[in-house]
Amino acid sequence: MRRRFTIPLAHGASLAVGDRTLIMGVINVTPDSFSDGGRLLDHARAIEAGVQMAEEGADLIDVGGESTRPGAEPIAASEELRRVLPVIEGLAARVAVPISVDTYRASTAAAALTAGAALINDVSGLRYDPDLAGVVAAHRAGIVLMHSRGRSREMYEQASYHDVIAEVLDELRESMAFATSAGVATDRIIVDPGLGFAKEARHSYEVLAGLDAFTELGRPLLVGPSRKSFLARPLGGSLGPAERDWATAAAATAAVLAGAHIVRVHAVRQMLQVVRVADEIRRYHAGT
């Protein structure tokens, strides 16, 4: 049976996970988003997209202002703030679900939390900006620690593993230890094995197939397969991101059946149906 958790977030909010799989909807406020090609760069359009996600059943909304896809170039912190803060402020005024900010920068996190975000989603697992942990602790926010290696432009150069599951587990433990040493309470931590980040396609499939091993970390598990390139490999590799929702559905189902607590997706309405059916299968499998 999937373990239940209550995760304290900033602003006195909390997130109950385990009874059902939660949906994190993705808002990319970037001109070079791999998924939507910059469609949500306009602030008003991004806010409306987030409101729609909440209406469709998203349990969290994750707002990002810098592309972290493999090969992406970093942007200035001031530009990241210019992109995300109006969207976070707009969503905080209009939706009841917690807002997450997808950033590795301490300065962006501090401003976003002040603007209404409750959760930080750090793709670097606190490896890019160690000061981020102190910001999370000071704001009593939640944090997602994702596994990756290196920066976006060279992460595939570090996609070498003897035992990918064991090594990802070890590196997530290091991130957790750093977070707690900086004052982040363990009950505020969510872990993400980082499908597609510093991993070749075979590594992502191996992690997804062995996802149940990550329960030993003792923390809620977030999985983000949505529209990623590894999904196209069994299909000949020619499908673009927007054509990968059926493949995403398969990966999301596998993640739920293996124990994921949260799935991060672009197509909220469709994936809500997927995870609810997967939850029902889990329920019968567990005999509850």
N, C-alpha and C positions, 0 to 999 in steps of 0.2 A: 504494500500500500504506500502511496506517495506521502511523504512526510508533510505536515502542515506547519506553516510559519506565519508569524505576524511581524512585518518589517516596519519599524518606525521610520518616518520620513520627515523632512523639514516642515515647518509651519504647523506642527502638531498632527499631521496626517499620518496614516498608516496604511499598509497594504496586506490583506490576508491572502495567502496563497496556499494551494494544496487541495482544497475541496474541488476546484475546477481549474482548468488551464486559463491563465490570463492572456489577453491580447495586448501587445504594445504596438500601436500604430506609428508609422514612420513619416515624419515631415522633413524633407530635405530642402533647406533654403539655400541651395547652391546652384550655380550656373552649369556645373559639370557633373551633376548627379548621374550615376550610372543607370539608375532606374527610371527617372522621369525627365532627364535632359534639361533640368532647370525650370520646369513648369511652375514650381512653387516659389520661385525667387521673389515674386511680387508678394509683399507682406499681407495684403488683404486677401489674396487668393490662398496663401498658406494658412491663414487663420480660419478661413471658411472650410478648407480641407480638414483641419483639425477638428472643427466643430462637427463636421459630417462624420468623421471617424468616431467621435464620442457618441453620436446619435446611432451609429451602426453597431455599437457594442464594444468599442475599444475600452480597455481598463486603464490604460496609460497612453500618453502621447509623447513621443520622443522627437525633439526638435534639434536638428543639427545644421550648422552653418559652414562646416568645412568638410569637403569630400575626403574620406579616408580609404577610398577604393585603392587597390594596388596600382602604383604608379602615379597617384595624385600628388600634386605639389602643395605644400603648406601655404596658408595665407596669414596675413597679419592679424594679431589679436583684435585690433580695432575694427577690422573688416568683419571678423566673425561676430563681434558684438553688434555691429550695425545690422547684420542679417538676422540674428536670432532674438535680440531683446524685444523688438516690437511684436514679434510673433508670440513670444512667451507671455508678455503683458496682455496682449489681446486674448489669448486663450485662457489665461488665468481669470479673466473677467467673464468668460462665457461658458466654460466647461467645469464640471464638478470632479472629473477624474484627475489624478496626479499628472503633472507635467515633468518630463525628464529632459535634460539637456545633454546632447551627445557632444562632449568636449573632453579634451585632455588638459586644458589650461586652467590653472588656478584662478586667474583673473576673470576669465569668462564664467567659470563656475560661480564665483562669488557674486558677480553681477546678475547672473541668471537666477540664482537662489533668492536674491533680494527682490527680483522682478516677479517671483511667483513659482519658479521651479521647485520641486520637492526632492528630486532624484538626479544624480549625476551618472551618466553612462560613459565610462572611460575605456576607449578601445585599447589603451596602452597598458591597462592594469597598473597604473601609477608609475610607469617607467619613463614617460616623457617629461612630466612635470611633478616632481616629488612633493612640491608645495600644495598640490591639489588635496592630498589627504588631510592636511591641517584645515583647509577651507571646509571640507565635508564635516570634519569633527566640530568645528566652531559653529556651523549652521545646523548641526544635528540632522544632517540629510542622510538619505540612503545613497548607496553607490553600487553600480554594476562594475565589477572587475572583469574585463575581457582578456583573454589570452591572445597575444600577438608577439611578434619578434621584429625589431627594427622599425624603421619608418616606412610609410606607404611606398615610397619609390624603390626601396630595396628589400621589401619583406620576403619576396619569393627567393631571394638569394639565401635566406636563412631557413628555408623550408626543408631542412634536413633532420631526420629523426631516426633513431635506432628503435625506439618504442614510443610512438606518437602519443598514446593515451597516458603512459607513465610520465612522459616529459611535460605534457600540458598540465597534468595534475600537479607535478612538482612546481612548475612555474606559477600556477595559480595559488598554490600554498605560499610561495614567496610574496606574491602581491597581497594576499590576506594578512600575512605577518607584518608587512610594512604598514598596511592600513591601520592595524590595531596598535602598532608601536607609536603611531602618530595620533592616537586618541580616538580612532573610529571604532565604535562599538561593533562587536562581531554580529549582533543581530540586525545591523543596518547593511550588511554586505550581501550582494547577489553575485553569483559567478556565471561566466559565459565562456564556453570553450573556444569561441572565435572561429566558427566555420568560415573558411575562405581566407582567413588572415594568416599570412606566413605559413600557408599550407597548400600543397598541391591538391588537386581534386581527390586523389586517392586518400590523402590524409584526412580531408574533410569527411569522406565517406566512412573511414575507419573510426573517426571520433563519433560520428552520428550513430554508427552501428554499436559502439561500445559506450554509449552515453550513460548507461546505468552505473558505470564505474565512478562517475562524478558525484554520486550520492555520498561517497566517503568524505567529501569535504564538509559535509554537514550544513550546507547552505542552500537556499533556493537556486534553481538552475534556470537561466535564461538561454534560449537558443534562437539564433537569427539566420535561418537559411534563405530568407526571402529573395528570390530572383537572382541569386548569386551564380557566378559562372560555372562553378563545379556541377551545378544541376544540369547543365547542357551537355556534359560529356557523354552520358549514355544515349543521348539523342542526336549524336553526330556533331555536336558542338556548334551548330549554326543558329540556334535560337537566340534572339536578342532578349535583354532583360524583361521587357514588357510581355514577352511570350512565354515566360517561365512560371506562370502562376499554377498550372497543373503540376509541374515538377515541384514547386514549392509546397503544394498540398501534400504530396507524397512524403516529402522530408518533414513537414510539420507533423503529420500523422505519426511517423516513426519517432520523432522527438517526444511527442506526448506519451506514446506507448512505453517509451523508455524512461519516463519520469520527469520530463521538463515541466517546470512550473509556469513559465512565461514563454510565449513565442513572439518574436519581433517581426512584423509583416507590413507590407505595403497595401495589400488588398484586404482591408479589414472585414468587409461584409462577407466576402467569399471564405476567408480563412476562419471566420467565426463558426461557420457551418462545419468546416473540417475538424476543428478542435473539439466541438461539442460532440460530434459522432465518435471521435477518438476517445474522449473522456468516457463516453458510455461504454465503449469496448473495454477500457481499463476497469470500469466499475464492475462489469460482469466477470472479467478475468480475476479481479481481486475478491470476488464473491461477496461484494457489498451491495 
